[in-house]
Amino acid sequence: MNRFYSNKEDNPALDTISVWLYIVLVFIGLISIYSATSEVNQTFEFSFSSLAGRQLIWIGGAIIIIFTIAFANVAIIDYFAYGFYGFAILLNIAVLFLGKEVSGAKSWFGFGGFGIQPSEFAKVATALAIAKYLGTYGVRFKGTRNVAITLALFLVPMLLILIQNDTGSALVFLSFFLVLYREGLSGWILLSAVWLMLIAIARIVMEATGVSHLWTMGILLFMASLIIYFGKKNKQLIIATLFVTVVSAVFSVAVGFAYTKILKGYQRDRIELVLNLKQDTRNMGYNLEQSRIAIGAGQFLGRGYLKGTQTKMGFVPEQHTDFIFCTIGEEWGFVGALVFFGLYFGLLFRLINLAERQSTAFGRVLGYGVVCILFFHVAINIGMTIGIVPVIGIPLPFISFGGSSLWAFTLLLFLFLKVDEKRR
Amino acid sequence: MDLHRNRKFVYLGLFGIIAIVYLIQIFKLQLLNNQYEQKAINNALNKIPIYPDRSIIYDRNGKLLVHNIAIYDLIVFPGKAKNIDTAAFCTIMNITGEEYHKFMNIARENSKKRQKNNVFNGSAIFMSNLSKDQYSAIQENLYRFPGFSVEPKTDRLYAVKGGAHMLGYLGEASKKLLAKDPYYRPGDLVGITGIEHTYESYIRGVKGVKTVWQDRTYTERGEAKDNEFNSPAQAGPDFYSSIDFELQEFGESLLANKRGSVVAIEPSSGEILALINKPDYDPNLLVGDARARSFRQLLIDPKKPLYNRAIKGVYPPGSTFKTVMALIGCQEGVLKQSTLHGCSGGYHLGSLTVGCHPHAAPTDLKGSIGISCNAYYCQVFRDIIDNPKYPNVKSGYAVLEKHLRSFGLGGKLGVDLPGENKGNVPSIKQLDRRHGKSWKSSMIISLAIGQGEILLTPMQMANCAAIIANKGWFITPHLVKGIGVNKYLPDDFKKRHYTTVGELYYDWVIDGMELVTKPGGTAFGTGINDMVICAKTGTAQNPHGQDHSLYIAFAPREKPKIAIAVIVENGGYGATWAAPIANLMIENYLNRGKSPARPDMLERIKTSAVQ
């Protein structure tokens, strides 16, 4: 198996469509970063010390990563999956003691002028480890032990990152629930999660508008009695309904408590702003409003490359990292957004197809890992810039400025493409 | 083996739904309306008005009178002025906390209005006309106060100390003006009176707009070149006034320490050569940060230095009016050059007596003007209105009134200054009210000698002198000689207005006016050696004390260059003050560069006070 070249009859090279989409997205990221950090009416200027220049250096690093993976033996990936995972866990523990604090989160290793965020690599390592575990002969996502181990594999790094106080990055690990659905996780569990989320949102709305818990109880009891009345013969249904009602009620009270007593003020603000419970165009809401203005200003064809004032003039916060989509929306308009969605979701759909064509559980789980992590990032990140998801600071993969995230996502994508290349 | 292959479609569906929902939201933001585009523009573009220089004002000989100086306004964008350390701000600007809140509230109101109009970026003046100390102090500290900026504009700088009433002054645009004309922003300086007011639309020039990029911290990030909103400021065109400032200053020095007014007109063009009022003020008081304070002081000054007597003050014309009465008598055919009327110390009719000073009698027309015989004009007046040509006294009076109005009396002349007074030519109605329905000529006989209900402004008196100089016509007196390189002159100031009196009769009256400064004339001894000055003195009784000293004159007799009216309030005889002042000014204008022929008289007039 020690081949550098692909065999035509066996499998072709790395999936061409995915590689091209990756290249285009990274390029879009680079020019967007350049635009977001340039001055208005500036003639073309480039230096490696500028943010776009540094991103170009990171891209150089990413190319080295790609070639290393392309020419590596695929067996190494499988072989070192747990080792990589263990190393990532250690790094994420170490960062708690040795890391430096950046905007409230202790999640960075500083090396002189630049830093590395181990949580980014934890995603890759976790995806690999879960794939490896579920790909092990005889292991399936079934039975207490298997399920427990699988959950532990991603809940442990998630917990560590929560301790680093990097809530956004920690939430990304929830995307593994989505991966597990493909491996047999009951749809009821995901639906229950959605149900609980609805209850949480409803309770938060009530909490913010001062509606008593009694209302929640009343509504739940009313719904339960309707179900029981129309299906009165079915004992199982009655039991299930009562169970759900009780759990929902308890959960609702818990959410209310957590919302008022545990969440910090700014977190409550973020949630309330998205739920339209608060009109605030100055502080927290100012950022959201500016982000919406940036995208809205793009109109149909955009304001033109390098002409987006919302982003360059600093009205949009973090315009080159978490809010990079604003630059795309402002400068390229609806057409640009449409093309961008086409490219991004094109990549996701392509990766789903690649994942499905894997003959091993390892390949498939890894593929879905890549898909779900990317999807989670895109949904949260863009949802945040257009104001339908609370502000959660996670980057837009391949686009946002930053070495750690670019390298981690490159690693994630190309490890899977390499596995796909060598699929049997 | 793989039991969940179909679940692939759940992923595809979920991703597809999310993509569509997000695209719908983006669609809503981008394509439903352009409010966000507008907001983005308002965020990043600041339109800063560029104030043009106002016109430079010259006199008729090209002497510089008024030019400009840069001053500074403190501007605030209330929405951006957050977390201001008011205590520090007030210390720097030397204002109280109360003032700060007052200014901020006003700025907020103005800002809202402007945002509604979507004209500019909602910035408004916080304080205008900063003093030098305030300007340098705030300039250094601006970075501490987001939302504040300093904008330059221009204020007036006067090269002269006189001419205040004709030049006028600037003031901040009133609320009324702001509501009427969107060109102005609160705090803009506009002409309030004088030339500055009348020709505001020319003098102000055209404001320009400079758009600049500004970032979230309201720091300027360079000019937005090629922006559609950009336009350069256009300075007001050079303004040439008709004033002869040397004459103006000379006249002001003669009228010093007196109350009164002088108006001098070039008869052939209607150009005002001098417009003098005393008391007056130094125009330099009403500029810069002292403007408001000085203005308040001038306003409450009991001497009324802001009062433009020349066009607003009304006085009985006294004997100067006899010239006009004579002209009308001639036109009506009741008076000839040779007409003789006696005088026995006055005019007597039953119990009525109009007194006259002792003089040789009877006189002819010429002599009646030279010696200013009251009895003569009482007779002329009665002849005019009791003329058997007309059925009754009222119709006779109506004819007189018509003639008087053709001299521009009893109505606004249309001078290019705001607030002109009409004066008064009593209408028949007015006389009815005053004297009952059935009055007779004897009851209104004082009109004959310019007393009673008849009232003229100094401008109207000077215009009468100009009419006589022109022998029958006038051009509306005006202060503009030409605007801009093309020397634009409004058409109103090119048109001749003819009186209803024939040209021939003017020569008869002028013959008499020539005698006034000659031996036996009422102003003998005030003349300028052998210079021919056609004049008429007046001594007007008035309810405010001593008689007013009046004088109208023009010179030379042929091709007159200057017509003048002088009034010295409570100055007594016309020959005492008004005549020498007018004659000296005529000399100054016609014999410019020569040494004064009557230094004694000049010195006496300059140094005397009339209170």
Chai-1 contact restraints between the chains, C-beta under 6 A:
chainA,res_idxA,chainB,res_idxB,connection_type,confidence,min_distance_angstrom,max_distance_angstrom,comment,restraint_id
A,V40,B,W213,contact,1.0,0.0,6.0,A-B,restraint_1
A,R182,B,H4,contact,1.0,0.0,6.0,A-B,restraint_2
A,R182,B,R7,contact,1.0,0.0,6.0,A-B,restraint_3
A,G184,B,H4,contact,1.0,0.0,6.0,A-B,restraint_4
A,R292,B,L29,contact,1.0,0.0,6.0,A-B,restraint_5
A,I293,B,Y36,contact,1.0,0.0,6.0,A-B,restraint_6
A,I293,B,K39,contact,1.0,0.0,6.0,A-B,restraint_7
A,I293,B,A40,contact,1.0,0.0,6.0,A-B,restraint_8
A,I295,B,L29,contact,1.0,0.0,6.0,A-B,restraint_9
A,G296,B,L29,contact,1.0,0.0,6.0,A-B,restraint_10
A,G296,B,Q30,contact,1.0,0.0,6.0,A-B,restraint_11
A,G296,B,Y36,contact,1.0,0.0,6.0,A-B,restraint_12
A,A297,B,Y36,contact,1.0,0.0,6.0,A-B,restraint_13
A,A297,B,E37,contact,1.0,0.0,6.0,A-B,restraint_14
A,A297,B,A40,contact,1.0,0.0,6.0,A-B,restraint_15
A,G298,B,Q30,contact,1.0,0.0,6.0,A-B,restraint_16
A,Q299,B,Q30,contact,1.0,0.0,6.0,A-B,restraint_17
A,Q299,B,E37,contact,1.0,0.0,6.0,A-B,restraint_18
A,T309,B,A44,contact,1.0,0.0,6.0,A-B,restraint_19
A,Q310,B,A40,contact,1.0,0.0,6.0,A-B,restraint_20
A,M313,B,A44,contact,1.0,0.0,6.0,A-B,restraint_21
A,M313,B,D215,contact,1.0,0.0,6.0,A-B,restraint_22
A,G314,B,D215,contact,1.0,0.0,6.0,A-B,restraint_23
A,G314,B,R216,contact,1.0,0.0,6.0,A-B,restraint_24
A,F315,B,N43,contact,1.0,0.0,6.0,A-B,restraint_25
A,F315,B,R216,contact,1.0,0.0,6.0,A-B,restraint_26
A,F334,B,Q30,contact,1.0,0.0,6.0,A-B,restraint_27
A,F334,B,L31,contact,1.0,0.0,6.0,A-B,restraint_28
A,A337,B,I26,contact,1.0,0.0,6.0,A-B,restraint_29
A,F341,B,A19,contact,1.0,0.0,6.0,A-B,restraint_30
A,F345,B,A19,contact,1.0,0.0,6.0,A-B,restraint_31
A,L348,B,F15,contact,1.0,0.0,6.0,A-B,restraint_32
A,I352,B,Y11,contact,1.0,0.0,6.0,A-B,restraint_33
A,E356,B,K8,contact,1.0,0.0,6.0,A-B,restraint_34
A,A379,B,I18,contact,1.0,0.0,6.0,A-B,restraint_35
A,I382,B,Y22,contact,1.0,0.0,6.0,A-B,restraint_36
A,I386,B,Q25,contact,1.0,0.0,6.0,A-B,restraint_37
A,I386,B,I26,contact,1.0,0.0,6.0,A-B,restraint_38
A,I388,B,Q25,contact,1.0,0.0,6.0,A-B,restraint_39
